[in-house]
Amino acid sequence: MSREVMERDLRAPEFRQGDADEYEFRDDGKIVRKDRFIRGMQDIASIIFGSRHDYEIGEVVAAVHRLKGVQALAAIDGARYVYEDDPKALEVLDYVKAVIDNPKESA
């Protein structure tokens, strides 16, 4: 190479493009981006809604809860086969499924 060594050449690869004021020390001493929570929320929203969707934080949280509910419903459906001969267990599974489907009505 014919160019001079720059300060950025001496940095770890994950920090080469950033400025020092974009980072901070976490409590455990690791260097992290100051905007990591904002970036994380943007990444989650992009995965859920697509990259061009405007969103509110509450929408993202609600969508994550719905996804978690979908996982729970799949687990309940699987449990029905295990407890198919136990009417009381099936009643409990039906109740839990109803709570997941309609959380405000069950409260």
ZICORKA-V882650 format. One line per field, one symbol per residue. ss: DSSP state (~ for helix, > for strand, _ for the rest). A space follows every 50 residues. Layout:
ss->???
This chain:
ss->______~~~~__~~~____~~~>>>_____>>>__~~~~~~~~~~~~~~_ ______~~~~~~~~~~~~~~~~~~~~~~~~~~____~~~~~~~~~~~~~~ ~_~~~~_
